[in-house]
């Protein structure tokens, strides 16, 4: 899953995003998973 996120960001934004990804990929991945899980949790109660 992480590979596809990185590949998609590089395809969309190109080389400038590479440095940002290398520094903060772990944090961004954790936030993405938390938001995804939180979204499913909220949908469960709607």
PDB file of N, CA, C and O in Angstrom:
ATOM      1  N   UNK A   1       0.831  -1.193   0.000  1.00  0.00           N
ATOM      2  CA  UNK A   1       0.000   0.000   0.000  1.00  0.00           C
ATOM      3  C   UNK A   1       0.873   1.254   0.000  1.00  0.00           C
ATOM      4  O   UNK A   1       0.588   2.212  -0.717  1.00  0.00           O
ATOM      5  N   UNK A   2       1.934   1.246   0.802  1.00  0.00           N
ATOM      6  CA  UNK A   2       2.808   2.426   0.850  1.00  0.00           C
ATOM      7  C   UNK A   2       3.455   2.704  -0.491  1.00  0.00           C
ATOM      8  O   UNK A   2       3.622   3.861  -0.876  1.00  0.00           O
ATOM      9  N   UNK A   3       3.822   1.648  -1.207  1.00  0.00           N
ATOM     10  CA  UNK A   3       4.449   1.832  -2.518  1.00  0.00           C
ATOM     11  C   UNK A   3       3.521   2.575  -3.465  1.00  0.00           C
ATOM     12  O   UNK A   3       3.956   3.473  -4.186  1.00  0.00           O
ATOM     13  N   UNK A   4       2.241   2.204  -3.466  1.00  0.00           N
ATOM     14  CA  UNK A   4       1.293   2.838  -4.372  1.00  0.00           C
ATOM     15  C   UNK A   4       1.042   4.296  -4.000  1.00  0.00           C
ATOM     16  O   UNK A   4       0.828   5.128  -4.881  1.00  0.00           O
ATOM     17  N   UNK A   5       1.065   4.613  -2.715  1.00  0.00           N
ATOM     18  CA  UNK A   5       0.908   6.006  -2.286  1.00  0.00           C
ATOM     19  C   UNK A   5       2.097   6.830  -2.772  1.00  0.00           C
ATOM     20  O   UNK A   5       1.918   7.925  -3.306  1.00  0.00           O
ATOM     21  N   UNK A   6       3.298   6.312  -2.589  1.00  0.00           N
ATOM     22  CA  UNK A   6       4.498   7.024  -3.032  1.00  0.00           C
ATOM     23  C   UNK A   6       4.498   7.171  -4.549  1.00  0.00           C
ATOM     24  O   UNK A   6       4.780   8.251  -5.067  1.00  0.00           O
ATOM     25  N   UNK A   7       4.187   6.101  -5.256  1.00  0.00           N
ATOM     26  CA  UNK A   7       4.174   6.155  -6.719  1.00  0.00           C
ATOM     27  C   UNK A   7       3.141   7.155  -7.227  1.00  0.00           C
ATOM     28  O   UNK A   7       3.413   7.897  -8.170  1.00  0.00           O
ATOM     29  N   UNK A   8       1.973   7.182  -6.619  1.00  0.00           N
ATOM     30  CA  UNK A   8       0.940   8.129  -7.030  1.00  0.00           C
ATOM     31  C   UNK A   8       1.352   9.569  -6.785  1.00  0.00           C
ATOM     32  O   UNK A   8       1.114  10.433  -7.629  1.00  0.00           O
ATOM     33  N   UNK A   9       1.965   9.836  -5.645  1.00  0.00           N
ATOM     34  CA  UNK A   9       2.419  11.200  -5.356  1.00  0.00           C
ATOM     35  C   UNK A   9       3.522  11.637  -6.311  1.00  0.00           C
ATOM     36  O   UNK A   9       3.528  12.776  -6.778  1.00  0.00           O
ATOM     37  N   UNK A  10       4.457  10.731  -6.603  1.00  0.00           N
ATOM     38  CA  UNK A  10       5.527  11.080  -7.535  1.00  0.00           C
ATOM     39  C   UNK A  10       4.984  11.302  -8.936  1.00  0.00           C
ATOM     40  O   UNK A  10       5.460  12.189  -9.646  1.00  0.00           O
ATOM     41  N   UNK A  11       4.006  10.521  -9.347  1.00  0.00           N
ATOM     42  CA  UNK A  11       3.405  10.686 -10.671  1.00  0.00           C
ATOM     43  C   UNK A  11       2.665  12.017 -10.769  1.00  0.00           C
ATOM     44  O   UNK A  11       2.749  12.710 -11.783  1.00  0.00           O
ATOM     45  N   UNK A  12       1.945  12.366  -9.712  1.00  0.00           N
ATOM     46  CA  UNK A  12       1.127  13.587  -9.722  1.00  0.00           C
ATOM     47  C   UNK A  12       1.966  14.854  -9.573  1.00  0.00           C
ATOM     48  O   UNK A  12       1.757  15.817 -10.311  1.00  0.00           O
ATOM     49  N   UNK A  13       2.916  14.869  -8.628  1.00  0.00           N
ATOM     50  CA  UNK A  13       3.641  16.095  -8.306  1.00  0.00           C
ATOM     51  C   UNK A  13       5.080  16.110  -8.794  1.00  0.00           C
ATOM     52  O   UNK A  13       5.707  17.169  -8.822  1.00  0.00           O
ATOM     53  N   UNK A  14       5.609  14.970  -9.176  1.00  0.00           N
ATOM     54  CA  UNK A  14       6.957  14.921  -9.728  1.00  0.00           C
ATOM     55  C   UNK A  14       8.055  14.991  -8.674  1.00  0.00           C
ATOM     56  O   UNK A  14       7.860  14.632  -7.513  1.00  0.00           O
ATOM     57  N   UNK A  15       9.197  15.460  -9.114  1.00  0.00           N
ATOM     58  CA  UNK A  15      10.407  15.464  -8.289  1.00  0.00           C
ATOM     59  C   UNK A  15      10.329  16.339  -7.037  1.00  0.00           C
ATOM     60  O   UNK A  15      10.914  15.957  -6.023  1.00  0.00           O
ATOM     61  N   UNK A  16       9.645  17.487  -7.042  1.00  0.00           N
ATOM     62  CA  UNK A  16       9.636  18.321  -5.823  1.00  0.00           C
ATOM     63  C   UNK A  16       9.051  17.627  -4.585  1.00  0.00           C
ATOM     64  O   UNK A  16       9.412  17.971  -3.459  1.00  0.00           O
ATOM     65  N   UNK A  17       8.166  16.669  -4.784  1.00  0.00           N
ATOM     66  CA  UNK A  17       7.532  16.009  -3.637  1.00  0.00           C
ATOM     67  C   UNK A  17       8.434  14.926  -3.041  1.00  0.00           C
ATOM     68  O   UNK A  17       8.188  14.464  -1.927  1.00  0.00           O
ATOM     69  N   UNK A  18       9.469  14.519  -3.767  1.00  0.00           N
ATOM     70  CA  UNK A  18      10.332  13.415  -3.316  1.00  0.00           C
ATOM     71  C   UNK A  18      10.979  13.705  -1.959  1.00  0.00           C
ATOM     72  O   UNK A  18      10.984  12.839  -1.084  1.00  0.00           O
ATOM     73  N   UNK A  19      11.518  14.900  -1.775  1.00  0.00           N
ATOM     74  CA  UNK A  19      12.177  15.239  -0.505  1.00  0.00           C
ATOM     75  C   UNK A  19      11.171  15.224   0.646  1.00  0.00           C
ATOM     76  O   UNK A  19      11.475  14.737   1.735  1.00  0.00           O
ATOM     77  N   UNK A  20       9.984  15.755   0.405  1.00  0.00           N
ATOM     78  CA  UNK A  20       8.940  15.753   1.428  1.00  0.00           C
ATOM     79  C   UNK A  20       8.564  14.324   1.819  1.00  0.00           C
ATOM     80  O   UNK A  20       8.397  14.024   3.001  1.00  0.00           O
ATOM     81  N   UNK A  21       8.435  13.458   0.838  1.00  0.00           N
ATOM     82  CA  UNK A  21       8.077  12.061   1.101  1.00  0.00           C
ATOM     83  C   UNK A  21       9.171  11.383   1.925  1.00  0.00           C
ATOM     84  O   UNK A  21       8.885  10.674   2.890  1.00  0.00           O
ATOM     85  N   UNK A  22      10.411  11.607   1.540  1.00  0.00           N
ATOM     86  CA  UNK A  22      11.518  10.944   2.238  1.00  0.00           C
ATOM     87  C   UNK A  22      11.611  11.371   3.698  1.00  0.00           C
ATOM     88  O   UNK A  22      12.005  10.576   4.550  1.00  0.00           O
ATOM     89  N   UNK A  23      11.255  12.610   3.992  1.00  0.00           N
ATOM     90  CA  UNK A  23      11.340  13.093   5.375  1.00  0.00           C
ATOM     91  C   UNK A  23      10.130  12.695   6.205  1.00  0.00           C
ATOM     92  O   UNK A  23      10.279  12.397   7.390  1.00  0.00           O
ATOM     93  N   UNK A  24       8.943  12.681   5.623  1.00  0.00           N
ATOM     94  CA  UNK A  24       7.724  12.563   6.424  1.00  0.00           C
ATOM     95  C   UNK A  24       6.791  11.430   6.014  1.00  0.00           C
ATOM     96  O   UNK A  24       5.610  11.463   6.358  1.00  0.00           O
ATOM     97  N   UNK A  25       7.281  10.439   5.295  1.00  0.00           N
ATOM     98  CA  UNK A  25       6.387   9.389   4.816  1.00  0.00           C
ATOM     99  C   UNK A  25       5.760   8.604   5.957  1.00  0.00           C
ATOM    100  O   UNK A  25       4.571   8.293   5.901  1.00  0.00           O
ATOM    101  N   UNK A  26       6.515   8.280   6.973  1.00  0.00           N
ATOM    102  CA  UNK A  26       5.967   7.521   8.099  1.00  0.00           C
ATOM    103  C   UNK A  26       4.813   8.240   8.767  1.00  0.00           C
ATOM    104  O   UNK A  26       3.774   7.640   9.040  1.00  0.00           O
ATOM    105  N   UNK A  27       4.990   9.515   9.028  1.00  0.00           N
ATOM    106  CA  UNK A  27       3.936  10.314   9.655  1.00  0.00           C
ATOM    107  C   UNK A  27       2.710  10.418   8.751  1.00  0.00           C
ATOM    108  O   UNK A  27       1.581  10.278   9.219  1.00  0.00           O
ATOM    109  N   UNK A  28       2.926  10.662   7.468  1.00  0.00           N
ATOM    110  CA  UNK A  28       1.807  10.797   6.535  1.00  0.00           C
ATOM    111  C   UNK A  28       1.038   9.479   6.418  1.00  0.00           C
ATOM    112  O   UNK A  28      -0.189   9.485   6.327  1.00  0.00           O
ATOM    113  N   UNK A  29       1.746   8.362   6.421  1.00  0.00           N
ATOM    114  CA  UNK A  29       1.090   7.065   6.320  1.00  0.00           C
ATOM    115  C   UNK A  29       0.245   6.784   7.562  1.00  0.00           C
ATOM    116  O   UNK A  29      -0.870   6.274   7.449  1.00  0.00           O
ATOM    117  N   UNK A  30       0.762   7.110   8.730  1.00  0.00           N
ATOM    118  CA  UNK A  30       0.001   6.915   9.972  1.00  0.00           C
ATOM    119  C   UNK A  30      -1.252   7.774   9.974  1.00  0.00           C
ATOM    120  O   UNK A  30      -2.325   7.301  10.348  1.00  0.00           O
ATOM    121  N   UNK A  31      -1.130   9.037   9.561  1.00  0.00           N
ATOM    122  CA  UNK A  31      -2.299   9.920   9.487  1.00  0.00           C
ATOM    123  C   UNK A  31      -3.333   9.398   8.497  1.00  0.00           C
ATOM    124  O   UNK A  31      -4.533   9.444   8.769  1.00  0.00           O
ATOM    125  N   UNK A  32      -2.872   8.901   7.346  1.00  0.00           N
ATOM    126  CA  UNK A  32      -3.776   8.354   6.340  1.00  0.00           C
ATOM    127  C   UNK A  32      -4.554   7.165   6.895  1.00  0.00           C
ATOM    128  O   UNK A  32      -5.768   7.078   6.711  1.00  0.00           O
ATOM    129  N   UNK A  33      -3.871   6.260   7.562  1.00  0.00           N
ATOM    130  CA  UNK A  33      -4.527   5.077   8.124  1.00  0.00           C
ATOM    131  C   UNK A  33      -5.515   5.474   9.218  1.00  0.00           C
ATOM    132  O   UNK A  33      -6.610   4.917   9.295  1.00  0.00           O
ATOM    133  N   UNK A  34      -5.140   6.432  10.063  1.00  0.00           N
ATOM    134  CA  UNK A  34      -6.049   6.886  11.117  1.00  0.00           C
ATOM    135  C   UNK A  34      -7.297   7.546  10.534  1.00  0.00           C
ATOM    136  O   UNK A  34      -8.406   7.296  11.006  1.00  0.00           O
ATOM    137  N   UNK A  35      -7.128   8.377   9.524  1.00  0.00           N
ATOM    138  CA  UNK A  35      -8.281   9.019   8.891  1.00  0.00           C
ATOM    139  C   UNK A  35      -9.174   7.995   8.202  1.00  0.00           C
ATOM    140  O   UNK A  35     -10.399   8.095   8.268  1.00  0.00           O
ATOM    141  N   UNK A  36      -8.577   7.028   7.552  1.00  0.00           N
ATOM    142  CA  UNK A  36      -9.354   5.985   6.890  1.00  0.00           C
ATOM    143  C   UNK A  36     -10.138   5.170   7.913  1.00  0.00           C
ATOM    144  O   UNK A  36     -11.328   4.920   7.723  1.00  0.00           O
ATOM    145  N   UNK A  37      -9.489   4.757   8.983  1.00  0.00           N
ATOM    146  CA  UNK A  37     -10.166   4.002  10.039  1.00  0.00           C
ATOM    147  C   UNK A  37     -11.249   4.824  10.710  1.00  0.00           C
ATOM    148  O   UNK A  37     -12.333   4.310  10.985  1.00  0.00           O
ATOM    149  N   UNK A  38     -10.971   6.098  10.980  1.00  0.00           N
ATOM    150  CA  UNK A  38     -11.966   6.981  11.583  1.00  0.00           C
ATOM    151  C   UNK A  38     -13.173   7.182  10.687  1.00  0.00           C
ATOM    152  O   UNK A  38     -14.304   7.253  11.168  1.00  0.00           O
ATOM    153  N   UNK A  39     -12.939   7.272   9.395  1.00  0.00           N
ATOM    154  CA  UNK A  39     -14.042   7.411   8.446  1.00  0.00           C
ATOM    155  C   UNK A  39     -14.956   6.200   8.461  1.00  0.00           C
ATOM    156  O   UNK A  39     -16.178   6.345   8.454  1.00  0.00           O
ATOM    157  N   UNK A  40     -14.383   5.014   8.482  1.00  0.00           N
ATOM    158  CA  UNK A  40     -15.203   3.804   8.545  1.00  0.00           C
ATOM    159  C   UNK A  40     -15.944   3.710   9.878  1.00  0.00           C
ATOM    160  O   UNK A  40     -17.084   3.248   9.927  1.00  0.00           O
ATOM    161  N   UNK A  41     -15.303   4.146  10.945  1.00  0.00           N
ATOM    162  CA  UNK A  41     -15.943   4.134  12.264  1.00  0.00           C
ATOM    163  C   UNK A  41     -17.151   5.063  12.281  1.00  0.00           C
ATOM    164  O   UNK A  41     -18.202   4.706  12.813  1.00  0.00           O
ATOM    165  N   UNK A  42     -17.007   6.244  11.705  1.00  0.00           N
ATOM    166  CA  UNK A  42     -18.121   7.197  11.647  1.00  0.00           C
ATOM    167  C   UNK A  42     -19.237   6.674  10.746  1.00  0.00           C
ATOM    168  O   UNK A  42     -20.414   6.795  11.087  1.00  0.00           O
ATOM    169  N   UNK A  43     -18.880   6.096   9.602  1.00  0.00           N
ATOM    170  CA  UNK A  43     -19.899   5.558   8.693  1.00  0.00           C
ATOM    171  C   UNK A  43     -20.708   4.444   9.343  1.00  0.00           C
ATOM    172  O   UNK A  43     -21.872   4.233   9.000  1.00  0.00           O
ATOM    173  N   UNK A  44     -20.103   3.746  10.261  1.00  0.00           N
ATOM    174  CA  UNK A  44     -20.790   2.651  10.941  1.00  0.00           C
ATOM    175  C   UNK A  44     -22.001   3.156  11.725  1.00  0.00           C
ATOM    176  O   UNK A  44     -22.988   2.436  11.876  1.00  0.00           O
ATOM    177  N   UNK A  45     -21.928   4.384  12.218  1.00  0.00           N
ATOM    178  CA  UNK A  45     -22.999   4.923  13.044  1.00  0.00           C
ATOM    179  C   UNK A  45     -23.977   5.806  12.277  1.00  0.00           C
ATOM    180  O   UNK A  45     -24.929   6.315  12.870  1.00  0.00           O
ATOM    181  N   UNK A  46     -23.775   5.999  10.999  1.00  0.00           N
ATOM    182  CA  UNK A  46     -24.703   6.818  10.211  1.00  0.00           C
ATOM    183  C   UNK A  46     -25.830   5.999   9.632  1.00  0.00           C
ATOM    184  O   UNK A  46     -26.696   6.539   8.944  1.00  0.00           O
TER     185      UNK A  46
END
